[in-house]
Amino acid sequence: MFTLVSHCHYQNEEMYCPTCGWQGHGFQLKESEEIEPLHIREVYCPHCNRYMGQYSTIHDQQDEEIFPAPPTIDWFDAC
């Protein structure tokens, strides 16, 4: 069992299921509904449904530093 810390970080990571031997990438895992009081989602193997970990659904500052949002442009002020 392992824990994932950030949604954007695990999606492109290579994953391996020790139960059935499935190999793939994080974006291929099945996700649960958000567990709202805890702000997490659990992820499962797409082949055998083994619990693979969880990630926080709360946006954190580190994600924004790695993947900054594009600048917004006010098209009416640009003229």
N, CA, C and O atoms as CSV, one atom per row, in Angstrom:
chain,resi,resn,atom,element,x,y,z
A,1,MET,N,N,0.842,-1.185,0.000
A,1,MET,CA,C,0.000,0.000,0.000
A,1,MET,C,C,0.885,1.246,0.000
A,1,MET,O,O,1.906,1.289,0.686
A,2,PHE,N,N,0.491,2.250,-0.767
A,2,PHE,CA,C,1.219,3.503,-0.771
A,2,PHE,C,C,0.233,4.647,-0.813
A,2,PHE,O,O,-0.939,4.453,-1.135
A,3,THR,N,N,0.697,5.828,-0.492
A,3,THR,CA,C,-0.158,6.999,-0.485
A,3,THR,C,C,0.343,7.993,-1.507
A,3,THR,O,O,1.541,8.267,-1.578
A,4,LEU,N,N,-0.549,8.527,-2.288
A,4,LEU,CA,C,-0.224,9.536,-3.281
A,4,LEU,C,C,-0.501,10.896,-2.663
A,4,LEU,O,O,-1.464,11.051,-1.912
A,5,VAL,N,N,0.321,11.869,-2.966
A,5,VAL,CA,C,0.142,13.149,-2.310
A,5,VAL,C,C,-0.473,14.215,-3.194
A,5,VAL,O,O,-1.061,15.163,-2.674
A,6,SER,N,N,-0.366,14.103,-4.489
A,6,SER,CA,C,-0.901,15.145,-5.355
A,6,SER,C,C,-1.406,14.545,-6.660
A,6,SER,O,O,-0.711,13.759,-7.304
A,7,HIS,N,N,-2.593,14.914,-7.033
A,7,HIS,CA,C,-3.220,14.374,-8.232
A,7,HIS,C,C,-2.373,14.607,-9.470
A,7,HIS,O,O,-2.175,13.679,-10.254
A,8,CYS,N,N,-1.871,15.809,-9.668
A,8,CYS,CA,C,-1.125,16.107,-10.888
A,8,CYS,C,C,0.209,15.368,-10.936
A,8,CYS,O,O,0.764,15.170,-12.016
A,9,HIS,N,N,0.727,14.960,-9.786
A,9,HIS,CA,C,2.018,14.278,-9.774
A,9,HIS,C,C,1.891,12.802,-10.100
A,9,HIS,O,O,2.788,12.234,-10.722
A,10,TYR,N,N,0.805,12.170,-9.697
A,10,TYR,CA,C,0.722,10.727,-9.900
A,10,TYR,C,C,0.216,10.348,-11.284
A,10,TYR,O,O,0.453,9.221,-11.720
A,11,GLN,N,N,-0.466,11.230,-11.989
A,11,GLN,CA,C,-1.096,10.866,-13.247
A,11,GLN,C,C,-0.114,10.334,-14.291
A,11,GLN,O,O,-0.463,9.426,-15.045
A,12,ASN,N,N,1.075,10.863,-14.353
A,12,ASN,CA,C,2.050,10.411,-15.344
A,12,ASN,C,C,3.072,9.429,-14.786
A,12,ASN,O,O,3.981,9.003,-15.498
A,13,GLU,N,N,2.924,9.072,-13.516
A,13,GLU,CA,C,3.848,8.123,-12.901
A,13,GLU,C,C,3.535,6.707,-13.370
A,13,GLU,O,O,2.376,6.366,-13.606
A,14,GLU,N,N,4.563,5.892,-13.502
A,14,GLU,CA,C,4.368,4.480,-13.817
A,14,GLU,C,C,3.894,3.774,-12.558
A,14,GLU,O,O,4.441,3.983,-11.475
A,15,MET,N,N,2.875,2.937,-12.705
A,15,MET,CA,C,2.274,2.239,-11.579
A,15,MET,C,C,2.382,0.731,-11.795
A,15,MET,O,O,2.449,0.249,-12.926
A,16,TYR,N,N,2.397,0.009,-10.690
A,16,TYR,CA,C,2.466,-1.446,-10.720
A,16,TYR,C,C,1.569,-1.990,-9.605
A,16,TYR,O,O,1.643,-1.531,-8.465
A,17,CYS,N,N,0.732,-2.956,-9.933
A,17,CYS,CA,C,-0.126,-3.599,-8.940
A,17,CYS,C,C,0.521,-4.900,-8.498
A,17,CYS,O,O,0.694,-5.800,-9.320
A,18,PRO,N,N,0.886,-5.031,-7.226
A,18,PRO,CA,C,1.520,-6.258,-6.758
A,18,PRO,C,C,0.570,-7.452,-6.685
A,18,PRO,O,O,1.018,-8.594,-6.586
A,19,THR,N,N,-0.738,-7.197,-6.734
A,19,THR,CA,C,-1.702,-8.295,-6.660
A,19,THR,C,C,-1.852,-9.025,-7.994
A,19,THR,O,O,-1.753,-10.251,-8.054
A,20,CYS,N,N,-2.096,-8.252,-9.076
A,20,CYS,CA,C,-2.364,-8.897,-10.371
A,20,CYS,C,C,-1.260,-8.678,-11.400
A,20,CYS,O,O,-1.281,-9.294,-12.466
A,21,GLY,N,N,-0.292,-7.804,-11.094
A,21,GLY,CA,C,0.810,-7.564,-12.014
A,21,GLY,C,C,0.536,-6.501,-13.065
A,21,GLY,O,O,1.363,-6.285,-13.951
A,22,TRP,N,N,-0.629,-5.822,-12.984
A,22,TRP,CA,C,-0.945,-4.768,-13.944
A,22,TRP,C,C,0.122,-3.684,-13.895
A,22,TRP,O,O,0.601,-3.321,-12.820
A,23,GLN,N,N,0.493,-3.171,-15.063
A,23,GLN,CA,C,1.429,-2.054,-15.159
A,23,GLN,C,C,0.816,-0.992,-16.053
A,23,GLN,O,O,0.206,-1.310,-17.073
A,24,GLY,N,N,0.972,0.241,-15.682
A,24,GLY,CA,C,0.430,1.337,-16.470
A,24,GLY,C,C,0.802,2.662,-15.849
A,24,GLY,O,O,1.792,2.763,-15.124
A,25,HIS,N,N,0.014,3.670,-16.132
A,25,HIS,CA,C,0.257,5.010,-15.608
A,25,HIS,C,C,-0.865,5.412,-14.662
A,25,HIS,O,O,-1.962,4.855,-14.712
A,26,GLY,N,N,-0.586,6.372,-13.811
A,26,GLY,CA,C,-1.538,6.805,-12.801
A,26,GLY,C,C,-2.878,7.249,-13.357
A,26,GLY,O,O,-3.910,7.039,-12.719
A,27,PHE,N,N,-2.882,7.865,-14.543
A,27,PHE,CA,C,-4.150,8.345,-15.088
A,27,PHE,C,C,-5.080,7.190,-15.450
A,27,PHE,O,O,-6.270,7.413,-15.676
A,28,GLN,N,N,-4.569,5.965,-15.511
A,28,GLN,CA,C,-5.379,4.802,-15.839
A,28,GLN,C,C,-6.060,4.188,-14.619
A,28,GLN,O,O,-6.946,3.347,-14.773
A,29,LEU,N,N,-5.671,4.587,-13.420
A,29,LEU,CA,C,-6.271,4.045,-12.210
A,29,LEU,C,C,-7.726,4.476,-12.084
A,29,LEU,O,O,-8.107,5.537,-12.579
A,30,LYS,N,N,-8.533,3.664,-11.427
A,30,LYS,CA,C,-9.922,4.022,-11.137
A,30,LYS,C,C,-9.934,4.915,-9.907
A,30,LYS,O,O,-9.199,4.672,-8.950
A,31,GLU,N,N,-10.773,5.952,-9.932
A,31,GLU,CA,C,-10.878,6.866,-8.803
A,31,GLU,C,C,-12.222,6.710,-8.110
A,31,GLU,O,O,-13.243,6.471,-8.755
A,32,SER,N,N,-12.212,6.846,-6.784
A,32,SER,CA,C,-13.450,6.831,-6.019
A,32,SER,C,C,-14.071,8.226,-6.050
A,32,SER,O,O,-13.466,9.179,-6.542
A,33,GLU,N,N,-15.271,8.325,-5.524
A,33,GLU,CA,C,-15.866,9.636,-5.298
A,33,GLU,C,C,-15.047,10.331,-4.214
A,33,GLU,O,O,-14.370,9.673,-3.425
A,34,GLU,N,N,-15.108,11.652,-4.178
A,34,GLU,CA,C,-14.369,12.380,-3.150
A,34,GLU,C,C,-14.951,12.082,-1.778
A,34,GLU,O,O,-16.167,12.097,-1.590
A,35,ILE,N,N,-14.077,11.815,-0.828
A,35,ILE,CA,C,-14.475,11.665,0.569
A,35,ILE,C,C,-14.384,13.070,1.149
A,35,ILE,O,O,-13.321,13.502,1.596
A,36,GLU,N,N,-15.506,13.773,1.137
A,36,GLU,CA,C,-15.517,15.214,1.384
A,36,GLU,C,C,-14.973,15.653,2.736
A,36,GLU,O,O,-14.211,16.619,2.784
A,37,PRO,N,N,-15.328,14.990,3.845
A,37,PRO,CA,C,-14.774,15.498,5.117
A,37,PRO,C,C,-13.243,15.469,5.142
A,37,PRO,O,O,-12.610,16.289,5.807
A,38,LEU,N,N,-12.660,14.518,4.415
A,38,LEU,CA,C,-11.201,14.383,4.404
A,38,LEU,C,C,-10.551,15.020,3.181
A,38,LEU,O,O,-9.333,15.190,3.144
A,39,HIS,N,N,-11.358,15.375,2.177
A,39,HIS,CA,C,-10.862,15.958,0.922
A,39,HIS,C,C,-9.837,15.050,0.243
A,39,HIS,O,O,-8.754,15.484,-0.147
A,40,ILE,N,N,-10.212,13.782,0.114
A,40,ILE,CA,C,-9.328,12.835,-0.573
A,40,ILE,C,C,-10.147,11.996,-1.559
A,40,ILE,O,O,-11.370,11.897,-1.461
A,41,ARG,N,N,-9.435,11.406,-2.500
A,41,ARG,CA,C,-9.987,10.387,-3.389
A,41,ARG,C,C,-9.066,9.187,-3.312
A,41,ARG,O,O,-7.845,9.327,-3.243
A,42,GLU,N,N,-9.660,8.015,-3.324
A,42,GLU,CA,C,-8.877,6.789,-3.347
A,42,GLU,C,C,-8.750,6.329,-4.792
A,42,GLU,O,O,-9.628,6.595,-5.612
A,43,VAL,N,N,-7.656,5.638,-5.103
A,43,VAL,CA,C,-7.452,5.099,-6.443
A,43,VAL,C,C,-7.228,3.597,-6.354
A,43,VAL,O,O,-6.652,3.086,-5.394
A,44,TYR,N,N,-7.708,2.899,-7.401
A,44,TYR,CA,C,-7.697,1.450,-7.419
A,44,TYR,C,C,-7.131,0.945,-8.740
A,44,TYR,O,O,-7.190,1.636,-9.757
A,45,CYS,N,N,-6.586,-0.260,-8.713
A,45,CYS,CA,C,-6.090,-0.919,-9.919
A,45,CYS,C,C,-7.252,-1.088,-10.899
A,45,CYS,O,O,-8.324,-1.542,-10.498
A,46,PRO,N,N,-7.065,-0.733,-12.174
A,46,PRO,CA,C,-8.155,-0.880,-13.138
A,46,PRO,C,C,-8.428,-2.334,-13.524
A,46,PRO,O,O,-9.451,-2.632,-14.141
A,47,HIS,N,N,-7.527,-3.224,-13.167
A,47,HIS,CA,C,-7.690,-4.633,-13.541
A,47,HIS,C,C,-8.328,-5.455,-12.423
A,47,HIS,O,O,-9.275,-6.199,-12.678
A,48,CYS,N,N,-7.827,-5.338,-11.189
A,48,CYS,CA,C,-8.315,-6.184,-10.092
A,48,CYS,C,C,-8.976,-5.396,-8.955
A,48,CYS,O,O,-9.430,-5.995,-7.980
A,49,ASN,N,N,-9.034,-4.087,-9.064
A,49,ASN,CA,C,-9.660,-3.205,-8.061
A,49,ASN,C,C,-8.927,-3.178,-6.723
A,49,ASN,O,O,-9.535,-2.841,-5.707
A,50,ARG,N,N,-7.661,-3.516,-6.690
A,50,ARG,CA,C,-6.871,-3.424,-5.456
A,50,ARG,C,C,-6.668,-1.957,-5.108
A,50,ARG,O,O,-6.421,-1.134,-5.990
A,51,TYR,N,N,-6.773,-1.629,-3.822
A,51,TYR,CA,C,-6.501,-0.271,-3.352
A,51,TYR,C,C,-5.052,0.072,-3.647
A,51,TYR,O,O,-4.147,-0.667,-3.260
A,52,MET,N,N,-4.821,1.205,-4.341
A,52,MET,CA,C,-3.465,1.593,-4.718
A,52,MET,C,C,-2.975,2.824,-3.957
A,52,MET,O,O,-1.769,3.068,-3.898
A,53,GLY,N,N,-3.883,3.600,-3.377
A,53,GLY,CA,C,-3.473,4.777,-2.635
A,53,GLY,C,C,-4.563,5.827,-2.633
A,53,GLY,O,O,-5.722,5.546,-2.938
A,54,GLN,N,N,-4.174,7.037,-2.285
A,54,GLN,CA,C,-5.121,8.137,-2.224
A,54,GLN,C,C,-4.398,9.442,-2.506
A,54,GLN,O,O,-3.172,9.519,-2.419
A,55,TYR,N,N,-5.169,10.464,-2.843
A,55,TYR,CA,C,-4.580,11.783,-3.026
A,55,TYR,C,C,-5.512,12.842,-2.486
A,55,TYR,O,O,-6.721,12.631,-2.388
A,56,SER,N,N,-4.953,13.969,-2.141
A,56,SER,CA,C,-5.715,15.088,-1.612
A,56,SER,C,C,-6.372,15.843,-2.756
A,56,SER,O,O,-5.759,16.058,-3.801
A,57,THR,N,N,-7.611,16.241,-2.556
A,57,THR,CA,C,-8.306,17.034,-3.567
A,57,THR,C,C,-8.175,18.524,-3.289
A,57,THR,O,O,-8.705,19.346,-4.037
A,58,ILE,N,N,-7.486,18.868,-2.239
A,58,ILE,CA,C,-7.270,20.275,-1.911
A,58,ILE,C,C,-6.098,20.794,-2.728
A,58,ILE,O,O,-5.015,20.208,-2.730
A,59,HIS,N,N,-6.333,21.904,-3.424
A,59,HIS,CA,C,-5.287,22.523,-4.234
A,59,HIS,C,C,-4.198,23.021,-3.299
A,59,HIS,O,O,-4.481,23.728,-2.332
A,60,ASP,N,N,-2.970,22.659,-3.580
A,60,ASP,CA,C,-1.890,23.153,-2.735
A,60,ASP,C,C,-0.965,24.091,-3.514
A,60,ASP,O,O,-0.936,24.073,-4.744
A,61,GLN,N,N,-0.226,24.893,-2.792
A,61,GLN,CA,C,0.650,25.912,-3.368
A,61,GLN,C,C,1.744,25.280,-4.218
A,61,GLN,O,O,2.146,25.861,-5.226
A,62,GLN,N,N,2.228,24.117,-3.839
A,62,GLN,CA,C,3.304,23.471,-4.580
A,62,GLN,C,C,2.868,23.142,-6.007
A,62,GLN,O,O,3.653,23.298,-6.942
A,63,ASP,N,N,1.633,22.691,-6.183
A,63,ASP,CA,C,1.133,22.399,-7.523
A,63,ASP,C,C,1.170,23.638,-8.399
A,63,ASP,O,O,1.532,23.562,-9.573
A,64,GLU,N,N,0.801,24.763,-7.842
A,64,GLU,CA,C,0.765,25.991,-8.621
A,64,GLU,C,C,2.169,26.441,-9.014
A,64,GLU,O,O,2.352,27.033,-10.078
A,65,GLU,N,N,3.163,26.167,-8.168
A,65,GLU,CA,C,4.532,26.533,-8.502
A,65,GLU,C,C,5.059,25.658,-9.641
A,65,GLU,O,O,5.817,26.134,-10.486
A,66,ILE,N,N,4.665,24.391,-9.668
A,66,ILE,CA,C,5.121,23.482,-10.711
A,66,ILE,C,C,4.343,23.691,-11.996
A,66,ILE,O,O,4.922,23.688,-13.083
A,67,PHE,N,N,3.034,23.872,-11.880
A,67,PHE,CA,C,2.155,24.051,-13.033
A,67,PHE,C,C,1.410,25.375,-12.889
A,67,PHE,O,O,0.229,25.381,-12.542
A,68,PRO,N,N,2.083,26.499,-13.151
A,68,PRO,CA,C,1.422,27.795,-12.945
A,68,PRO,C,C,0.242,27.980,-13.894
A,68,PRO,O,O,0.243,27.499,-15.027
A,69,ALA,N,N,-0.760,28.690,-13.396
A,69,ALA,CA,C,-1.929,28.982,-14.225
A,69,ALA,C,C,-1.532,29.986,-15.301
A,69,ALA,O,O,-0.694,30.853,-15.053
A,70,PRO,N,N,-2.116,29.883,-16.487
A,70,PRO,CA,C,-1.788,30.846,-17.535
A,70,PRO,C,C,-2.277,32.238,-17.147
A,70,PRO,O,O,-3.252,32.366,-16.407
A,71,PRO,N,N,-1.614,33.273,-17.635
A,71,PRO,CA,C,-2.044,34.632,-17.282
A,71,PRO,C,C,-3.410,34.921,-17.890
A,71,PRO,O,O,-3.751,34.427,-18.965
A,72,THR,N,N,-4.176,35.725,-17.182
A,72,THR,CA,C,-5.470,36.136,-17.715
A,72,THR,C,C,-5.291,37.444,-18.471
A,72,THR,O,O,-4.508,38.304,-18.066
A,73,ILE,N,N,-6.008,37.585,-19.549
A,73,ILE,CA,C,-5.908,38.789,-20.385
A,73,ILE,C,C,-7.273,39.446,-20.444
A,73,ILE,O,O,-8.270,38.807,-20.781
A,74,ASP,N,N,-7.308,40.706,-20.119
A,74,ASP,CA,C,-8.542,41.473,-20.247
A,74,ASP,C,C,-8.536,42.084,-21.639
A,74,ASP,O,O,-7.861,43.085,-21.881
A,75,TRP,N,N,-9.282,41.487,-22.545
A,75,TRP,CA,C,-9.247,41.881,-23.942
A,75,TRP,C,C,-9.778,43.289,-24.164
A,75,TRP,O,O,-9.434,43.916,-25.166
A,76,PHE,N,N,-10.595,43.798,-23.272
A,76,PHE,CA,C,-11.143,45.141,-23.442
A,76,PHE,C,C,-10.094,46.206,-23.103
A,76,PHE,O,O,-10.121,47.299,-23.669
A,77,ASP,N,N,-9.176,45.899,-22.189
A,77,ASP,CA,C,-8.111,46.847,-21.836
A,77,ASP,C,C,-6.930,46.756,-22.806
A,77,ASP,O,O,-6.091,47.658,-22.826
A,78,ALA,N,N,-6.844,45.701,-23.602
A,78,ALA,CA,C,-5.710,45.508,-24.507
A,78,ALA,C,C,-5.771,46.395,-25.732
A,78,ALA,O,O,-4.763,46.553,-26.420
A,79,CYS,N,N,-6.936,46.987,-26.031
A,79,CYS,CA,C,-7.088,47.799,-27.246
A,79,CYS,C,C,-6.585,49.191,-27.078
A,79,CYS,O,O,-6.648,49.987,-28.015
